[in-house]
Amino acid sequence: MKKIILSLFVISLSLFMASCKTDDTEGKITIDFWHMSPVGSESYSGMRSIINEFNESQDVYFVKGTGFSFWDYWDKINVAVSSRTAPDLGLSTIDDVVSRAESGVLYNISDLMEGDTTANHIDLSEFRQSQLDFATYQENLYAMPFTATTRALYYNLDMFTELGLTEADVPETWDELKTVAKLFDVQEPNGNITRIGFDPTYGNATYHGWLWQANLDFFDENKMPTLNTQGHVDILNWIINFNDNFTRNELTAFGEGNQMLGINPFASERVAMIVESDGLYQQIINAGATFNYGVAPIPIPEGGRHVNWGSGFSIEMYDNGKNETAQRDGTFEFLKYLLSKDTQIQLAEVNGWLMSHISAMEEYAADKPIMLDLLHEVDYAVDKVYIPYAPSWHGNDWQPYYTEALNGTKTAEQALAAARANYLQKKENYDAVH
């Protein structure tokens, strides 16, 4: 009797499992796609819907989406690409596409576009040439622009109104920025800072971004570091001394307080103005903030230029050297789907990102005044140059020297000289093996 019951149980379990098993993948070619919308994130269900919509339209291909958190994603994709175990499709940084194209880990998208006989072609006129240039290697596209990141000055309009200021008082120059910013500073008698007007190191403000606005750069046309000029010293000192009415310890304590809150200091109404990316728009919504604010171009110095740092994502087809022609063709079909106008609008709605498709974002932002202002700033966004001997020149390579200058353990001149020496050593090491 027990054997009969056990047999019936096994049969029932088998039938149950069979009924649960989807045949979406049966006979289909599976495409692996990595993204930044993991299970549990606010964007997960939206990304899953986008993928499902493609899968439901397909008889040949099935996309398997895998989401990772932002920082976890970069760790995993870098290891996967270098070990030739990358997904069929994934996101990366557009400014260093050339490095991956050179190493042979990307498919030539120009070749695939040329051989495309379907009706849904990629319309390159819908993508900014400045981004396409970064995705180009030896006159061929090896990636496509995915997001159109930009940076702007966010200002708290309620704080402006509190002081009798209007949007006409939003600063446009560096001198105006400091003058207006000081009006918002609030410090308790015990020295604790409770609000500051602005800090040129907060948010997405960067040293190289301030350089660009002053018509300077980190490297010259020969990709040699240009840190040994008076212009560099002047700008770094401007950054260091911007909030010199506070001590460094007071500023550090204020910054640590922002970190403890776990929310952007502008979104938590602790700073009146901040340089941030378009991503802050969605962060403010997610934080449930109700204050009135606006965005404007980042102020520039006298004789400077209107520019900001783009740093957008690319979307790339990875070649793991296994001659997987079927996967490649299916990946290209999914790539075209993700870059289509309707899907780009869906992706913007899901992630809160400005996407790369021009007319899609014009339609998406049409009824969103803040997004429209951010979209305008995309036209002034440029990306950082790729330096083969120092790929992380703006981050890990520069940050220690920048921190020493800000903390006062090195003067601006000393920090810049030490940084330049480090880059020159990196170039010497690189040249010795290439």
KETIKE-476719 format. One record per residue: z, y, x of N, C-alpha, C in turn. Coordinates in steps of 0.2 Angstrom, whole numbers, padded with zeros to 4 digits, always signed. Layout:
ZYXZYXZYX
...
***
This chain:
+0000-0006+0004+0000+0000+0000+0000+0006+0004
+0004+0006+0010+0004+0012+0014-0002+0013+0017
-0006+0007+0019-0013+0008+0022-0017+0011+0017
-0017+0009+0011-0021+0012+0006-0020+0020+0005
-0014+0022+0005-0012+0029+0004-0014+0033+0010
-0013+0030+0016-0015+0033+0022-0023+0034+0023
-0026+0029+0020-0034+0029+0020-0036+0035+0015
-0033+0035+0009-0035+0040+0005-0033+0047+0007
-0028+0047+0011-0026+0054+0014-0031+0056+0019
-0033+0052+0023-0038+0053+0028-0045+0055+0025
-0047+0052+0020-0053+0053+0016-0052+0060+0013
-0047+0061+0010-0046+0068+0007-0046+0074+0012
-0042+0072+0018-0042+0077+0023-0049+0079+0025
-0053+0074+0026-0060+0074+0029-0064+0078+0024
-0064+0077+0017-0067+0080+0012-0065+0088+0012
-0059+0089+0013-0056+0096+0013-0059+0100+0019
-0059+0097+0025-0061+0100+0031-0069+0101+0030
-0072+0096+0027-0080+0097+0026-0081+0103+0021
-0077+0104+0016-0078+0109+0011-0076+0116+0014
-0072+0116+0019-0070+0122+0023-0075+0124+0028
-0078+0120+0031-0083+0121+0036-0089+0125+0034
-0090+0131+0037-0096+0135+0035-0102+0132+0039
-0107+0132+0035-0114+0130+0039-0118+0136+0041
-0114+0142+0041-0118+0148+0044-0121+0147+0051
-0118+0143+0055-0120+0142+0062-0125+0136+0062
-0125+0132+0057-0129+0125+0058-0136+0127+0059
-0139+0124+0065-0145+0125+0067-0147+0132+0069
-0142+0136+0070-0144+0143+0072-0142+0144+0080
-0145+0149+0083-0143+0150+0090-0137+0155+0090
-0132+0154+0093-0126+0158+0093-0127+0163+0098
-0125+0170+0096-0125+0175+0101-0118+0178+0102
-0116+0178+0108-0109+0181+0109-0109+0188+0110
-0105+0192+0106-0104+0199+0106-0097+0201+0107
-0096+0205+0112-0089+0207+0114-0089+0215+0112
-0083+0217+0108-0082+0223+0106-0075+0225+0107
-0073+0231+0104-0066+0234+0105-0063+0235+0098
-0064+0230+0094-0061+0230+0087-0057+0223+0086
-0051+0222+0090-0048+0216+0089-0045+0215+0082
-0043+0208+0081-0039+0207+0075-0033+0211+0075
-0032+0214+0069-0026+0218+0068-0027+0225+0069
-0033+0227+0072-0034+0234+0073-0037+0237+0066
-0037+0244+0066-0039+0247+0060-0047+0246+0059
-0050+0245+0064-0058+0244+0064-0060+0237+0064
-0056+0232+0064-0058+0225+0064-0062+0223+0058
-0059+0225+0052-0063+0222+0046-0070+0226+0045
-0070+0232+0047-0077+0235+0047-0082+0232+0052
-0079+0231+0058-0084+0228+0063-0086+0221+0061
-0081+0217+0058-0083+0211+0055-0088+0211+0050
-0088+0216+0045-0093+0217+0040-0100+0218+0043
-0100+0222+0048-0106+0224+0051-0109+0218+0054
-0105+0214+0057-0108+0208+0060-0110+0203+0055
-0106+0202+0050-0108+0197+0044-0114+0199+0041
-0115+0206+0040-0121+0208+0037-0128+0206+0041
-0127+0206+0047-0133+0204+0051-0133+0196+0050
-0128+0193+0051-0128+0185+0050-0131+0183+0044
-0129+0187+0038-0132+0185+0032-0139+0186+0031
-0142+0190+0035-0149+0192+0035-0153+0187+0039
-0150+0182+0043-0153+0178+0048-0154+0171+0046
-0159+0168+0048-0160+0161+0048-0160+0158+0054
-0161+0162+0060-0162+0159+0066-0156+0160+0071
-0152+0166+0070-0147+0168+0075-0141+0169+0071
-0135+0168+0074-0128+0169+0072-0124+0172+0077
-0122+0178+0075-0118+0182+0080-0110+0180+0080
-0107+0179+0085-0100+0178+0085-0097+0184+0089
-0093+0187+0085-0090+0193+0088-0083+0192+0090
-0081+0195+0096-0075+0194+0099-0072+0201+0101
-0066+0203+0098-0064+0210+0099-0058+0210+0104
-0057+0215+0108-0052+0216+0113-0049+0223+0112
-0043+0224+0114-0040+0231+0114-0044+0234+0120
-0044+0241+0119-0048+0245+0124-0047+0243+0131
-0040+0243+0134-0039+0242+0141-0040+0234+0143
-0039+0230+0138-0040+0223+0139-0047+0221+0140
-0051+0225+0136-0058+0224+0136-0061+0225+0143
-0059+0230+0146-0062+0232+0152-0060+0227+0158
-0054+0225+0158-0052+0219+0162-0057+0213+0161
-0057+0211+0155-0061+0205+0154-0069+0205+0155
-0072+0211+0153-0079+0212+0154-0081+0212+0161
-0077+0216+0165-0078+0216+0172-0078+0209+0176
-0073+0205+0174-0072+0199+0177-0078+0194+0175
-0080+0195+0168-0085+0190+0166-0092+0192+0169
-0093+0199+0170-0100+0201+0172-0100+0198+0180
-0095+0199+0183-0095+0197+0191-0095+0190+0192
-0093+0186+0187-0093+0179+0188-0098+0175+0184
-0103+0180+0181-0109+0177+0177-0107+0173+0171
-0101+0175+0168-0099+0172+0162-0099+0177+0156
-0103+0182+0157-0102+0187+0152-0105+0185+0145
-0103+0189+0140-0106+0188+0133-0113+0190+0133
-0117+0188+0128-0124+0190+0128-0125+0197+0127
-0120+0200+0124-0120+0208+0122-0113+0211+0123
-0113+0216+0126-0106+0220+0126-0107+0227+0128
-0101+0231+0128-0101+0238+0130-0099+0239+0137
-0101+0244+0140-0099+0246+0146-0100+0254+0147
-0099+0256+0153-0099+0264+0154-0106+0265+0156
-0109+0270+0153-0116+0272+0154-0118+0275+0161
-0113+0278+0164-0114+0281+0170-0115+0277+0176
-0113+0270+0176-0114+0266+0181-0119+0260+0179
-0123+0261+0175-0128+0255+0173-0132+0253+0179
-0134+0258+0183-0138+0256+0189-0135+0251+0193
-0128+0251+0194-0125+0246+0198-0126+0239+0196
-0125+0238+0189-0126+0232+0186-0134+0230+0186
-0138+0235+0185-0145+0233+0185-0147+0231+0192
-0145+0234+0197-0146+0232+0204-0144+0225+0206
-0138+0223+0203-0135+0217+0205-0139+0211+0201
-0143+0213+0196-0147+0208+0192-0143+0204+0187
-0138+0208+0184-0134+0205+0178-0136+0207+0172
-0141+0212+0171-0144+0215+0165-0151+0213+0164
-0152+0212+0157-0159+0211+0155-0163+0218+0155
-0169+0217+0157-0174+0223+0156-0176+0225+0149
-0173+0230+0146-0174+0231+0139-0181+0234+0138
-0183+0238+0143-0190+0241+0142-0195+0235+0142
-0194+0230+0145-0199+0224+0145-0198+0221+0138
-0192+0220+0135-0192+0217+0128-0194+0222+0123
-0194+0229+0124-0197+0233+0119-0204+0233+0119
-0207+0232+0125-0214+0232+0126-0217+0226+0122
-0213+0220+0123-0216+0214+0120-0214+0213+0112
-0210+0218+0109-0208+0218+0103-0213+0218+0098
-0214+0213+0094-0220+0213+0089-0217+0214+0082
-0210+0215+0081-0207+0216+0074-0208+0223+0072
-0206+0224+0066-0207+0230+0062-0201+0235+0064
-0196+0232+0066-0190+0237+0067-0189+0238+0075
-0193+0243+0077-0193+0245+0084-0187+0250+0086
-0185+0250+0092-0181+0255+0094-0184+0262+0095
-0182+0267+0092-0185+0273+0092-0182+0278+0097
-0185+0278+0103-0181+0281+0109-0180+0289+0108
-0184+0292+0103-0184+0299+0102-0177+0300+0098
-0174+0295+0096-0167+0296+0092-0161+0296+0097
-0163+0296+0104-0158+0295+0109-0159+0301+0114
-0153+0304+0116-0154+0310+0121-0156+0307+0127
-0161+0311+0130-0164+0309+0137-0159+0309+0142
-0154+0313+0142-0149+0314+0147-0145+0307+0147
-0144+0304+0141-0141+0297+0141-0146+0292+0143
-0152+0292+0141-0157+0287+0143-0158+0287+0151
-0157+0293+0154-0158+0293+0161-0153+0289+0165
-0147+0289+0162-0142+0285+0165-0142+0278+0164
-0146+0276+0159-0147+0269+0158-0154+0266+0161
-0157+0270+0165-0163+0269+0168-0162+0267+0175
-0166+0261+0177-0166+0259+0184-0173+0257+0186
-0176+0260+0191-0183+0259+0193-0187+0260+0187
-0186+0265+0184-0191+0267+0178-0191+0263+0172
-0186+0258+0172-0185+0254+0166-0178+0254+0163
-0177+0254+0157-0171+0254+0153-0167+0247+0154
-0161+0247+0157-0157+0241+0157-0151+0241+0153
-0151+0246+0149-0145+0247+0144-0148+0252+0139
-0144+0253+0133-0145+0258+0129-0139+0262+0127
-0140+0269+0126-0134+0273+0124-0131+0270+0118
-0124+0270+0118-0121+0267+0112-0117+0273+0108
-0112+0276+0112-0108+0282+0109-0111+0288+0113
-0109+0294+0109-0111+0300+0112-0104+0304+0113
-0100+0302+0117-0094+0305+0119-0094+0312+0121
-0090+0317+0119-0090+0324+0121-0083+0326+0121
-0082+0332+0124-0075+0335+0125-0076+0342+0123
-0070+0344+0120-0070+0351+0117-0063+0354+0117
-0062+0360+0116-0055+0363+0115-0053+0362+0108
-0048+0358+0107-0044+0358+0100-0039+0363+0100
-0039+0367+0094-0033+0372+0094-0030+0371+0087
-0023+0372+0087-0019+0372+0081-0020+0378+0077
-0023+0379+0072-0024+0385+0068-0018+0387+0065
-0014+0383+0063-0007+0385+0060-0003+0388+0065
-0003+0386+0071+0001+0390+0076-0002+0397+0077
-0009+0397+0077-0012+0403+0078-0010+0408+0072
-0010+0406+0066-0008+0410+0060-0001+0412+0061
+0003+0408+0063+0010+0409+0064+0011+0415+0069
+0007+0416+0074+0008+0422+0078+0003+0428+0076
+0000+0427+0070-0004+0433+0068-0011+0433+0071
-0013+0427+0074-0019+0426+0077-0024+0423+0072
-0031+0424+0074-0036+0420+0070-0040+0416+0074
-0045+0413+0071-0050+0409+0075-0054+0414+0080
-0054+0420+0078-0058+0425+0083-0054+0426+0089
-0048+0424+0089-0044+0424+0095-0044+0418+0100
-0048+0413+0097-0048+0407+0101-0052+0408+0108
-0048+0407+0114-0051+0409+0120-0058+0406+0122
-0062+0410+0125-0068+0408+0127-0069+0408+0135
-0064+0412+0138-0065+0412+0146-0058+0409+0148
-0058+0408+0155-0052+0405+0158-0046+0411+0158
-0048+0417+0159-0043+0422+0158-0040+0423+0151
-0044+0422+0146-0042+0423+0139-0038+0416+0138
-0039+0411+0141-0036+0404+0139-0029+0405+0142
-0027+0408+0148-0021+0408+0150-0017+0414+0146
-0020+0419+0145-0017+0425+0141-0014+0422+0134
-0019+0419+0131-0017+0416+0124-0012+0411+0124
-0013+0406+0129-0009+0400+0130-0001+0402+0130
+0000+0408+0134+0007+0410+0136+0010+0412+0130
+0007+0414+0124+0010+0417+0118+0013+0411+0115
+0011+0405+0116+0014+0399+0112+0019+0395+0115
+0021+0397+0122+0026+0393+0125+0033+0394+0122
+0036+0389+0121+0043+0389+0119+0048+0385+0123
+0053+0388+0126+0058+0385+0130+0065+0386+0128
+0069+0381+0127+0076+0382+0125+0080+0385+0131
+0086+0388+0129+0090+0390+0135+0092+0385+0140
+0092+0379+0138+0094+0374+0143+0088+0372+0148
+0083+0375+0147+0077+0374+0151+0072+0369+0148
+0074+0365+0142+0069+0360+0139+0063+0364+0136
+0057+0362+0137+0051+0365+0134+0050+0361+0128
+0049+0365+0122+0048+0362+0116+0041+0362+0114
+0037+0367+0117+0030+0368+0115+0027+0372+0121
+0021+0370+0123+0017+0375+0127+0010+0376+0124
+0007+0382+0127+0001+0384+0124-0005+0379+0126
-0005+0378+0133-0011+0374+0135-0009+0371+0142
-0011+0366+0144-0011+0364+0151-0017+0361+0154
-0020+0363+0159-0027+0361+0161-0027+0353+0164
-0021+0350+0164-0021+0343+0166-0020+0338+0160
-0019+0341+0154-0017+0337+0148-0024+0334+0145
-0023+0329+0141-0028+0326+0137-0034+0324+0141
-0040+0326+0140-0046+0323+0143-0048+0329+0148
-0044+0334+0150-0046+0339+0155-0046+0335+0162
-0051+0337+0166-0052+0333+0172-0053+0339+0177
-0052+0337+0184-0053+0342+0189-0061+0343+0190
-0065+0337+0189-0072+0338+0190-0075+0342+0184
-0072+0341+0178-0074+0345+0173-0073+0353+0174
-0068+0355+0176-0067+0362+0178-0071+0364+0183
-0073+0359+0188-0078+0361+0193-0085+0363+0190
-0087+0358+0186-0093+0359+0183-0094+0366+0180
-0089+0368+0176-0089+0374+0172-0089+0380+0177
-0087+0379+0183-0088+0385+0188-0094+0384+0193
-0099+0380+0190-0105+0379+0194-0104+0375+0201
-0099+0371+0201-0097+0367+0207-0098+0360+0205
-0097+0356+0211-0097+0349+0209-0093+0345+0215
-0091+0339+0213-0088+0335+0218-0092+0333+0224
-0098+0332+0223-0103+0329+0228-0109+0334+0228
-0113+0334+0234-0119+0338+0234-0125+0333+0232
-0131+0335+0233-0137+0332+0231-0138+0325+0235
-0134+0325+0241-0135+0319+0245-0129+0315+0244
-0125+0316+0239-0119+0312+0237-0114+0312+0242
-0113+0318+0246-0108+0319+0250-0102+0323+0247
-0096+0322+0248-0091+0325+0245-0091+0333+0247
-0090+0337+0243-0090+0344+0244-0083+0348+0243
-0078+0344+0245-0071+0346+0244-0068+0352+0248
-0072+0353+0254-0070+0358+0259-0072+0365+0258
-0072+0367+0252-0074+0374+0251-0069+0378+0247
-0070+0385+0248-0065+0389+0245-0065+0389+0237
-0071+0387+0235-0071+0386+0227-0067+0381+0225
-0067+0375+0228-0062+0370+0227-0055+0372+0227
-0053+0375+0232-0046+0377+0233-0044+0382+0228
-0048+0386+0226-0047+0391+0221-0046+0388+0214
-0050+0383+0212-0049+0380+0206-0043+0375+0205
-0042+0372+0211-0036+0367+0211-0030+0371+0210
-0030+0377+0214-0024+0382+0213-0023+0384+0206
-0029+0386+0203-0029+0388+0196-0025+0383+0191
-0027+0377+0192-0024+0371+0188-0017+0371+0190
-0015+0371+0196-0008+0370+0198-0003+0376+0196
-0006+0382+0196-0002+0388+0194-0003+0390+0187
-0006+0386+0183-0008+0388+0176-0001+0389+0172
+0004+0385+0173+0010+0385+0169+0016+0386+0174
+0015+0391+0179+0020+0392+0184+0026+0396+0182
+0026+0398+0175+0032+0401+0172+0037+0395+0171
+0035+0389+0172+0040+0383+0171+0040+0380+0178
+0046+0376+0179+0046+0372+0185+0042+0366+0184
+0041+0363+0190+0037+0356+0190+0042+0351+0186
+0048+0351+0187+0053+0346+0184+0053+0347+0176
+0053+0354+0174+0053+0355+0167+0046+0353+0164
+0040+0354+0167+0034+0351+0165+0034+0344+0165
+0037+0341+0170+0037+0333+0170+0041+0331+0164
+0047+0333+0163+0051+0331+0158+0047+0332+0151
+0044+0338+0150+0040+0339+0144+0034+0333+0143
+0031+0332+0149+0026+0327+0148+0028+0320+0147
+0034+0318+0150+0037+0312+0148+0039+0311+0141
+0042+0317+0138+0044+0317+0131+0038+0316+0127
+0032+0318+0128+0026+0317+0125+0024+0309+0125
+0025+0306+0131+0024+0299+0132+0028+0295+0128
+0035+0297+0127+0040+0293+0123+0038+0293+0116
+0035+0299+0114+0033+0299+0107+0027+0294+0105
+0023+0292+0110+0018+0288+0109+0012+0291+0105
+0012+0297+0105+0006+0300+0101+0004+0306+0105
-0003+0308+0104-0006+0313+0108-0002+0320+0107
+0000+0324+0112+0004+0330+0111+0001+0335+0106
-0005+0335+0106-0008+0340+0101-0007+0337+0094
-0008+0330+0093-0007+0328+0086+0000+0328+0084
+0005+0328+0089+0012+0329+0087+0014+0336+0087
+0009+0341+0088+0011+0348+0087+0015+0350+0093
+0015+0348+0099+0019+0350+0104+0015+0355+0109
+0008+0355+0108+0004+0359+0112-0001+0363+0107
-0002+0369+0108-0006+0373+0104-0014+0372+0105
-0016+0370+0111-0023+0369+0113-0023+0363+0118
-0028+0360+0117-0029+0354+0122-0037+0353+0123
-0039+0351+0129-0045+0348+0130-0045+0340+0128
-0049+0338+0123-0049+0331+0121-0056+0329+0119
-0057+0322+0119-0063+0320+0117-0064+0319+0109
-0070+0318+0107-0071+0317+0100-0066+0312+0097
-0063+0307+0101-0059+0302+0098-0052+0305+0095
-0050+0311+0097-0044+0314+0095-0045+0315+0087
-0051+0316+0085-0052+0318+0078-0049+0312+0074
-0051+0306+0076-0048+0300+0072-0041+0299+0073
-0038+0300+0079-0031+0299+0081-0027+0304+0076
-0029+0310+0075-0026+0314+0071-0025+0312+0063
-0031+0309+0061-0031+0306+0055-0026+0300+0054
-0027+0296+0059-0022+0290+0059-0015+0291+0060
-0013+0297+0063-0006+0299+0064-0004+0302+0057
-0008+0303+0052-0006+0306+0046-0004+0314+0047
-0007+0317+0052-0005+0324+0053-0009+0328+0048
-0005+0334+0046-0008+0338+0040-0009+0345+0042
-0008+0347+0048-0009+0353+0051-0017+0355+0051
-0018+0362+0050-0025+0364+0051-0027+0365+0058
-0033+0363+0060-0035+0364+0067-0042+0365+0067
-0045+0367+0073-0052+0367+0074-0054+0365+0081
-0060+0365+0082-0063+0364+0089-0068+0369+0091
-0068+0370+0098-0072+0375+0100-0075+0373+0107
-0080+0376+0110-0082+0375+0117-0076+0376+0122
-0075+0372+0127-0070+0373+0132-0071+0380+0136
-0066+0384+0136-0067+0390+0140-0070+0389+0147
-0074+0394+0149-0077+0394+0155-0075+0400+0160
-0075+0400+0166-0073+0406+0170-0079+0411+0170
-0078+0417+0173-0083+0422+0173-0089+0419+0177
-0095+0420+0174-0101+0417+0177-0102+0410+0177
-0097+0406+0173-0098+0399+0173-0103+0397+0168
-0103+0390+0166-0108+0387+0162-0104+0383+0156
-0107+0383+0151-0105+0379+0145-0107+0371+0146
-0102+0367+0148-0103+0360+0150-0097+0356+0148
-0097+0350+0147-0092+0346+0146-0094+0339+0148
-0089+0334+0149-0090+0328+0152-0091+0323+0146
-0097+0319+0147-0099+0315+0141-0095+0308+0142
-0096+0304+0147-0093+0297+0148-0094+0293+0142
-0100+0292+0139-0101+0288+0134-0102+0281+0136
-0102+0276+0131-0103+0269+0132-0110+0267+0131
-0112+0262+0135-0118+0259+0135-0117+0253+0131
-0123+0250+0128-0123+0243+0126-0128+0239+0130
-0126+0233+0132-0130+0230+0138-0131+0222+0136
-0136+0220+0138-0138+0213+0137-0137+0209+0144
-0132+0205+0144-0130+0202+0150-0134+0195+0152
-0137+0195+0158-0141+0190+0161-0136+0186+0165
-0134+0180+0163-0130+0176+0167-0134+0171+0172
-0140+0172+0172-0144+0168+0177-0145+0161+0174
-0145+0159+0168-0146+0153+0165-0152+0152+0161
-0157+0157+0162-0163+0156+0159-0163+0155+0151
-0158+0158+0148-0157+0157+0141-0162+0162+0137
-0168+0160+0136-0173+0164+0133-0171+0165+0125
-0169+0160+0122-0168+0160+0115-0162+0165+0114
-0157+0164+0118-0151+0169+0117-0153+0176+0118
-0157+0177+0123-0160+0184+0125-0163+0187+0119
-0168+0183+0116-0172+0186+0111-0167+0187+0105
-0163+0183+0103-0158+0184+0098-0153+0190+0099
-0151+0191+0105-0147+0196+0107-0151+0203+0106
-0157+0203+0108-0161+0209+0107-0162+0211+0100
-0163+0206+0095-0163+0207+0088-0157+0210+0086
-0151+0208+0088-0144+0211+0086-0144+0218+0089
-0146+0219+0095-0146+0225+0098-0149+0230+0094
-0155+0229+0092-0159+0233+0088-0156+0235+0081
-0152+0230+0078-0149+0231+0072-0143+0236+0073
-0139+0235+0079-0134+0239+0080-0136+0246+0082
-0142+0247+0084-0144+0254+0086-0148+0257+0080
-0149+0254+0075-0153+0257+0069-0149+0262+0066
-0152+0267+0062-0148+0272+0059-0143+0270+0055
-0144+0266+0050-0139+0264+0045-0133+0261+0048
-0134+0257+0053-0128+0253+0057-0125+0258+0061
-0128+0263+0064-0125+0268+0068-0120+0272+0064
-0122+0274+0058-0117+0277+0053-0111+0273+0051
-0113+0266+0050-0107+0262+0048-0102+0261+0054
-0105+0261+0060-0101+0260+0066-0096+0267+0067
-0099+0272+0066-0095+0279+0066-0090+0279+0061
-0091+0276+0055-0086+0276+0050-0081+0271+0052
-0082+0266+0055-0078+0260+0057-0073+0263+0063
-0076+0265+0068-0073+0267+0074-0070+0274+0075
-0073+0279+0071-0072+0286+0071-0075+0289+0077
-0080+0285+0080-0084+0287+0086-0090+0291+0084
-0092+0296+0088-0099+0299+0088-0103+0294+0091
-0108+0291+0088-0113+0286+0091-0119+0290+0094
-0123+0286+0097-0129+0289+0101-0135+0291+0097
-0136+0288+0091-0142+0289+0087-0141+0296+0084
-0146+0301+0085-0146+0308+0084-0146+0309+0076
-0151+0307+0073-0151+0309+0066-0146+0305+0062
-0143+0299+0064-0138+0296+0061-0132+0300+0061
-0130+0303+0067-0124+0307+0067-0125+0313+0064
-0131+0316+0063-0132+0322+0059-0130+0321+0052
-0132+0315+0049-0131+0313+0042-0123+0312+0042
-0120+0308+0046-0113+0306+0046-0109+0312+0046
-0110+0317+0050-0106+0323+0051-0107+0329+0046
-0112+0328+0042-0114+0333+0038-0109+0336+0033
-0104+0332+0031-0099+0334+0026-0092+0334+0030
-0092+0334+0037-0086+0334+0041-0086+0340+0046
-0083+0346+0044-0084+0352+0048-0082+0351+0055
-0076+0347+0057-0074+0346+0063-0079+0342+0067
-0081+0337+0064-0086+0332+0067-0093+0336+0069
-0095+0340+0064-0101+0344+0066-0100+0349+0072
-0094+0352+0073-0093+0356+0079-0093+0351+0085
-0090+0345+0084-0090+0341+0090-0097+0338+0092
-0101+0337+0087-0108+0335+0088-0112+0340+0091
-0110+0346+0090-0114+0352+0093-0112+0352+0101
-0106+0350+0102-0104+0350+0109-0107+0344+0113
-0110+0339+0110-0113+0333+0113-0119+0336+0117
-0122+0341+0114-0128+0343+0118-0127+0347+0125
-0120+0348+0126-0118+0351+0132-0114+0346+0136
-0114+0340+0134-0111+0334+0138-0115+0331+0143
-0112+0331+0149-0116+0327+0155-0111+0322+0158
-0114+0317+0161-0110+0312+0164-0109+0313+0171
-0104+0309+0174-0103+0310+0181-0108+0306+0185
-0110+0308+0191-0115+0304+0195-0111+0298+0198
-0116+0293+0199-0113+0286+0201-0114+0287+0209
-0108+0285+0212-0108+0285+0219-0106+0278+0222
-0112+0275+0225-0111+0268+0227-0105+0267+0231
-0103+0271+0236-0098+0270+0240-0091+0271+0237
-0091+0274+0232-0084+0276+0228-0085+0276+0221
-0086+0270+0218-0088+0270+0210-0082+0273+0206
-0076+0273+0209-0070+0276+0205-0068+0283+0208
-0073+0286+0210-0071+0293+0214-0067+0297+0209
-0069+0297+0203-0065+0302+0198-0058+0300+0196
-0057+0293+0197-0051+0290+0195-0046+0288+0200
-0046+0282+0202-0041+0279+0206-0042+0282+0213
-0048+0284+0215-0049+0287+0222-0046+0294+0222
-0047+0298+0217-0045+0305+0217-0038+0306+0215
-0035+0302+0210-0029+0303+0207-0023+0304+0212
-0022+0300+0217-0016+0301+0221-0016+0308+0224
-0022+0311+0227-0022+0317+0230-0021+0323+0225
-0024+0322+0219-0023+0326+0213-0015+0327+0211
-0012+0321+0211-0005+0321+0209-0001+0324+0215
-0002+0323+0221+0001+0326+0226+0001+0334+0226
-0005+0336+0224-0006+0344+0224-0002+0346+0218
-0002+0343+0212+0001+0345+0206+0009+0345+0207
+0011+0340+0211+0018+0339+0212+0021+0344+0218
+0016+0347+0221+0018+0351+0227+0020+0348+0233
+0019+0341+0234+0020+0338+0240+0014+0339+0245
+0009+0342+0243+0003+0344+0247+0000+0350+0244
-0002+0355+0248-0005+0361+0246-0012+0359+0243
-0015+0363+0240-0022+0362+0237-0026+0360+0243
-0026+0364+0249-0030+0363+0255-0029+0356+0258
-0023+0354+0258-0021+0348+0261-0023+0342+0257
-0022+0343+0250-0024+0337+0246-0032+0336+0246
-0036+0342+0246-0043+0342+0246-0045+0339+0253
-0042+0341+0258-0045+0338+0265-0043+0331+0265
-0037+0329+0263-0036+0322+0263-0040+0317+0259
-0042+0320+0253-0046+0317+0248-0053+0316+0251
-0056+0321+0254-0062+0321+0257-0063+0316+0263
-0058+0316+0267-0057+0311+0273-0058+0304+0270
-0054+0303+0264-0054+0296+0261-0061+0294+0259
-0065+0299+0256-0072+0298+0253-0077+0296+0259
-0076+0300+0264-0080+0299+0270-0079+0293+0274
-0073+0290+0274-0071+0284+0276-0074+0278+0272
-0074+0279+0265-0077+0274+0261-0084+0274+0262
-0087+0280+0263-0095+0280+0264-0096+0276+0271
-0092+0277+0276-0093+0274+0282-0093+0266+0282
-0088+0264+0278-0087+0257+0277-0092+0254+0273
-0095+0258+0268-0100+0255+0264-0107+0255+0268
-0108+0260+0271-0114+0260+0275-0114+0255+0281
-0109+0253+0283-0108+0247+0288-0111+0241+0286
-0110+0240+0279-0112+0233+0276-0118+0233+0272
-0121+0239+0271-0127+0239+0267-0133+0242+0270
***
